[in-house]
Amino acid sequence: MTRHDSDPNGRPDTARRRAKHSVWPTTAVVAVVAGLLTAATVLATHGQRPPAGTSTTSPQPARSEVLEDTTGPVIQPTAVPHITPVVLAQLPEATTDTAIPAAPLDTDRTAGTDGAVVHNRAPIAVFDAPGGKPIARLPAVQAGSSTWLPVVDRQPGWVRVLLPSRPNGASGWLDATAVDVARTPYEVQASIRTRTLTLIRDGAEIGRWSVAVGATATPTPTGRTFLLAQITDPTQTFSPVILALGTHSPVLATYHGGPATTALHTWPDRTVYGHAVSNGCLRVPTAALHALTQVPLGTLVRIDP
């Protein structure tokens, strides 16, 4: 878990933010940020697993120009309320560090998606419903990486996305004309009961691994979430890359000064795999991490009980 587990030397398994990253799906950029983690290198996705401290460009998924279902009757989109720059600036940011109590909860925490993910080109308002009230401001960058969120519902002119904020399962509606659209062929599935993680591409399983899950007192959160950021931290040795998710510990409000963001990462003691021993993160073998670093940000992650 980002700022959640600790390495064998007692240090948190999360990062301090010094972010160098490549933007998915365009060009590499470098940004220094403070927030999600302390002294970390944050990378968007990905080609092969990058060495610590380096940036990389990522494979580009198929672009999509249309988000609405074009097979049914034409329905006029609900108008987007005008939000002034002053009002937008006053809205709380939707990030892993914040809570958005007014955010509508995900209506189906177990469902898959069609792989659509969106990136807002500038800070935009998040609404509680199409044409509804603004509840948050979505930054174009999350912890140094471009914001990519999975689409879980649509209405004409609008997309509903999962948010990285608390509460777990928070979602919101975005103006579909204010976002770039891409599609990821991947999905990550994890099972707490069987303590396994499965990587799916184009509907087919391409990898399955035994993993460590949260201990009874610090369980791994369940439900659907997404890959939020890739992080490298040269101050720790337990995992070359930490993959932060858009979900948080259900029992810890904070950990080592951070928001207790759940993550995927490796662990130096391989005997932990298959056991419930972590502080909430999914500890994965090196081969699993290598495969997961090739998965685009915004990709859906489903964690079953």
WORA-V549922 format. One record per residue. N is the residue number from 1. PSI is psi in whole degrees, -180 to 180 (NA if undefined). OMEGA is omega in whole degrees, -180 to 180 (none if undefined). BURIAL is b if it has 16 or more other C-alpha atoms within 10 Angstrom, else e. Layout:
N_PSI_OMEGA_BURIAL + N_PSI_OMEGA_BURIAL
This chain:
1_138_179_b + 2_123_-171_b + 3_44_-175_b + 4_-63_176_b + 5_171_173_b + 6_151_178_b + 7_175_-176_b + 8_-20_179_e + 9_9_175_e + 10_5_180_e + 11_150_180_b + 12_144_-180_b + 13_51_179_b + 14_178_-158_b + 15_163_166_b + 16_141_-168_b + 17_105_164_b + 18_95_-160_b + 19_124_169_b + 20_127_-170_b + 21_167_171_b + 22_136_-176_b + 23_133_178_b + 24_126_8_b + 25_25_-174_b + 26_-119_-171_e + 27_165_-179_e + 28_138_176_b + 29_164_179_b + 30_133_179_b + 31_141_175_b + 32_124_-173_e + 33_165_171_b + 34_140_176_e + 35_-94_-170_b + 36_-47_-177_b + 37_168_-179_b + 38_127_178_b + 39_54_179_b + 40_156_171_b + 41_119_-176_b + 42_129_-176_b + 43_136_165_b + 44_-176_-169_b + 45_170_-66_b + 46_151_162_b + 47_-117_171_e + 48_164_-179_b + 49_126_-177_b + 50_146_171_b + 51_153_180_e + 52_136_176_e + 53_6_180_b + 54_161_177_e + 55_162_-178_b + 56_150_172_b + 57_162_-174_b + 58_156_175_b + 59_141_-177_b + 60_123_176_b + 61_169_179_b + 62_134_179_e + 63_152_178_e + 64_133_-180_e + 65_-21_-175_e + 66_129_179_e + 67_-27_-177_b + 68_157_174_b + 69_116_-176_e + 70_5_-177_e + 71_-18_-177_e + 72_-170_180_e + 73_151_180_e + 74_127_180_e + 75_131_179_e + 76_132_-180_e + 77_149_174_e + 78_134_-177_e + 79_145_177_e + 80_122_178_b + 81_143_178_e + 82_125_179_e + 83_117_-180_e + 84_157_177_e + 85_-35_180_e + 86_-47_179_e + 87_-43_179_e + 88_-44_-179_b + 89_-25_-178_e + 90_-13_180_e + 91_147_177_b + 92_143_178_b + 93_142_175_b + 94_96_179_b + 95_176_178_b + 96_-18_-178_b + 97_-8_-171_b + 98_166_172_e + 99_139_178_b + 100_85_-175_b + 101_-29_-177_e + 102_-4_-178_b + 103_132_175_b + 104_139_-179_b + 105_149_177_b + 106_131_-175_b + 107_-16_178_e + 108_94_-174_e + 109_-6_-177_b + 110_-8_-173_e + 111_154_171_e + 112_-177_177_e + 113_179_177_e + 114_8_177_e + 115_0_180_b + 116_134_176_b + 117_151_-176_b + 118_152_177_b + 119_126_176_b + 120_131_-174_b + 121_-16_179_e + 122_167_176_e + 123_132_-179_b + 124_164_179_b + 125_145_171_b + 126_133_-176_b + 127_156_179_b + 128_-12_178_b + 129_160_175_b + 130_122_-178_b + 131_10_-176_b + 132_-151_-177_e + 133_140_174_e + 134_133_-177_b + 135_-15_-177_b + 136_167_174_b + 137_122_-179_b + 138_115_179_b + 139_155_179_b + 140_-13_-179_b + 141_135_175_b + 142_113_177_b + 143_38_177_b + 144_-10_179_b + 145_149_174_b + 146_138_-179_b + 147_121_173_b + 148_124_-175_b + 149_145_180_b + 150_141_177_b + 151_126_-179_b + 152_-8_178_b + 153_162_180_b + 154_149_163_b + 155_158_-178_b + 156_122_179_b + 157_0_-174_b + 158_151_171_b + 159_141_174_b + 160_131_-176_b + 161_157_169_b + 162_143_180_b + 163_155_179_b + 164_1_-174_b + 165_163_167_b + 166_155_-2_b + 167_160_176_b + 168_137_-177_b + 169_6_177_b + 170_141_178_b + 171_175_179_b + 172_166_-178_b + 173_137_180_b + 174_151_172_b + 175_117_-176_b + 176_-21_-180_b + 177_-8_-177_e + 178_9_-176_b + 179_152_168_b + 180_148_-176_e + 181_138_174_b + 182_171_178_b + 183_135_176_b + 184_136_179_b + 185_-2_-173_b + 186_158_165_b + 187_142_177_b + 188_129_179_b + 189_132_178_b + 190_147_179_b + 191_122_176_b + 192_-40_-178_b + 193_-48_-178_e + 194_-8_180_e + 195_53_179_b + 196_157_173_b + 197_133_-177_b + 198_134_176_b + 199_126_-178_b + 200_137_172_b + 201_125_-179_e + 202_39_176_e + 203_-3_-178_e + 204_140_177_e + 205_128_178_e + 206_-2_177_e + 207_143_176_e + 208_134_-176_b + 209_150_170_b + 210_136_-176_b + 211_163_172_b + 212_139_-180_b + 213_178_-177_b + 214_145_176_b + 215_168_-178_e + 216_-41_-178_e + 217_-20_-179_e + 218_69_-172_b + 219_155_171_b + 220_132_179_b + 221_145_179_b + 222_171_-177_b + 223_-178_-179_b + 224_139_179_b + 225_-153_-176_b + 226_163_176_b + 227_120_-176_b + 228_-41_-176_b + 229_154_168_b + 230_135_-174_b + 231_133_169_b + 232_140_-176_b + 233_104_-178_b + 234_-8_-180_b + 235_-8_178_e + 236_164_-176_b + 237_-1_-174_b + 238_-22_-179_b + 239_126_-180_b + 240_-28_178_b + 241_139_174_b + 242_127_-178_b + 243_101_-180_b + 244_141_178_b + 245_168_180_b + 246_38_-179_b + 247_168_-172_b + 248_165_175_b + 249_135_177_b + 250_-7_-177_b + 251_-21_-179_e + 252_124_177_b + 253_-26_-180_e + 254_159_177_e + 255_123_-178_b + 256_38_177_b + 257_-3_-180_e + 258_-179_-174_b + 259_11_180_b + 260_45_177_b + 261_132_178_b + 262_148_-178_b + 263_168_171_b + 264_133_179_b + 265_165_178_b + 266_-179_-180_b + 267_139_-175_b + 268_-25_180_e + 269_104_-174_e + 270_-10_179_e + 271_-9_-180_e + 272_-22_-175_b + 273_134_-176_b + 274_4_-177_b + 275_159_178_b + 276_89_-171_b + 277_-6_-173_b + 278_174_175_b + 279_16_177_b + 280_-24_179_b + 281_164_169_b + 282_113_177_b + 283_123_-171_b + 284_153_176_b + 285_163_-178_b + 286_-41_-180_b + 287_-38_178_e + 288_-44_180_b + 289_-42_179_b + 290_-44_179_b + 291_-40_-176_e + 292_-27_179_b + 293_-8_176_b + 294_4_-178_b + 295_131_-177_b + 296_150_172_b + 297_149_-177_b + 298_-12_180_b + 299_139_-178_b + 300_138_174_b + 301_120_179_b + 302_121_-179_b + 303_111_-178_b + 304_149_178_b + 305_NA_none_e
